[in-house]
Amino acid sequence: GFLMNILEQYKLFSSQAINLQKSAVFFSRNTPLHLQRSICSSLNNITSHRSTKYLGLPLGIGRSKKEVFAYL
């Protein structure tokens, strides 16, 4: 698909590949569900969820930072 072509171009020009197994996509709450599914599908069924973490910290924080970081 179109998005995979963009990622392939990035790989060619930067010599850096994107590991889709370790990647996630984040959407605004305003993004329609059918569009989210379509995008995830075009990226080889990449996941889209807010519980994804990077270096042990949550990436999808949302409005309540206090709630997200309460475990610290």
C-alpha positions as a Markdown table, in Angstrom:
| # | Residue | x | y | z |
|---|---|---|---|---|
| 1 | Gly | 0.0 | 0.0 | 0.0 |
| 2 | Phe | 0.8 | 3.7 | -0.1 |
| 3 | Leu | 2.1 | 3.9 | 3.5 |
| 4 | Met | 4.3 | 0.8 | 3.1 |
| 5 | Asn | 5.8 | 2.5 | 0.0 |
| 6 | Ile | 6.6 | 5.6 | 2.1 |
| 7 | Leu | 8.4 | 3.4 | 4.7 |
| 8 | Glu | 10.3 | 1.6 | 1.9 |
| 9 | Gln | 11.5 | 5.0 | 0.5 |
| 10 | Tyr | 12.5 | 6.0 | 4.0 |
| 11 | Lys | 14.5 | 2.7 | 4.3 |
| 12 | Leu | 16.2 | 3.3 | 1.0 |
| 13 | Phe | 17.2 | 6.9 | 1.7 |
| 14 | Ser | 18.2 | 6.6 | 5.3 |
| 15 | Ser | 19.6 | 3.0 | 5.3 |
| 16 | Gln | 17.4 | 2.4 | 8.4 |
| 17 | Ala | 14.6 | -0.2 | 8.4 |
| 18 | Ile | 11.5 | 0.2 | 10.6 |
| 19 | Asn | 10.7 | -2.9 | 12.6 |
| 20 | Leu | 6.9 | -3.2 | 12.3 |
| 21 | Gln | 6.8 | -5.9 | 15.0 |
| 22 | Lys | 8.1 | -3.3 | 17.5 |
| 23 | Ser | 6.1 | -0.4 | 16.2 |
| 24 | Ala | 2.7 | 1.0 | 17.1 |
| 25 | Val | 0.4 | 3.7 | 15.6 |
| 26 | Phe | -1.4 | 6.3 | 17.7 |
| 27 | Phe | -4.6 | 7.9 | 16.6 |
| 28 | Ser | -6.6 | 10.9 | 17.8 |
| 29 | Arg | -9.9 | 10.0 | 19.5 |
| 30 | Asn | -11.4 | 11.9 | 16.6 |
| 31 | Thr | -10.1 | 9.4 | 14.0 |
| 32 | Pro | -12.9 | 7.2 | 12.8 |
| 33 | Leu | -12.5 | 3.5 | 13.7 |
| 34 | His | -12.8 | 2.4 | 10.0 |
| 35 | Leu | -9.9 | 4.7 | 9.1 |
| 36 | Gln | -7.8 | 3.4 | 12.0 |
| 37 | Arg | -8.4 | -0.2 | 10.9 |
| 38 | Ser | -7.6 | 0.7 | 7.3 |
| 39 | Ile | -4.3 | 2.3 | 8.2 |
| 40 | Cys | -3.3 | -0.5 | 10.5 |
| 41 | Ser | -4.2 | -3.0 | 7.8 |
| 42 | Ser | -2.1 | -1.2 | 5.2 |
| 43 | Leu | 0.8 | -1.4 | 7.6 |
| 44 | Asn | 0.7 | -5.2 | 7.8 |
| 45 | Asn | -1.7 | -5.2 | 10.8 |
| 46 | Ile | 0.5 | -3.0 | 13.0 |
| 47 | Thr | -1.1 | -2.5 | 16.5 |
| 48 | Ser | -2.8 | 0.7 | 17.7 |
| 49 | His | -3.2 | 0.8 | 21.4 |
| 50 | Arg | -2.5 | 3.3 | 24.1 |
| 51 | Ser | -0.8 | 0.8 | 26.5 |
| 52 | Thr | 2.4 | 0.7 | 24.4 |
| 53 | Lys | 5.5 | 1.6 | 26.3 |
| 54 | Tyr | 8.9 | 2.8 | 25.3 |
| 55 | Leu | 11.8 | 2.4 | 27.8 |
| 56 | Gly | 9.2 | 1.4 | 30.4 |
| 57 | Leu | 7.2 | 4.6 | 30.1 |
| 58 | Pro | 3.7 | 4.8 | 28.5 |
| 59 | Leu | 3.6 | 6.5 | 25.1 |
| 60 | Gly | -0.2 | 7.2 | 25.0 |
| 61 | Ile | -0.5 | 9.5 | 28.0 |
| 62 | Gly | -3.9 | 11.1 | 27.4 |
| 63 | Arg | -5.3 | 13.8 | 29.6 |
| 64 | Ser | -4.5 | 12.5 | 33.1 |
| 65 | Lys | -0.8 | 12.4 | 33.6 |
| 66 | Lys | -1.3 | 11.9 | 37.3 |
| 67 | Glu | -3.2 | 8.7 | 36.7 |
| 68 | Val | -0.7 | 7.3 | 34.1 |
| 69 | Phe | 2.3 | 7.9 | 36.3 |
| 70 | Ala | 0.6 | 6.9 | 39.6 |
| 71 | Tyr | 2.7 | 3.7 | 39.8 |
| 72 | Leu | 5.9 | 5.7 | 40.0 |
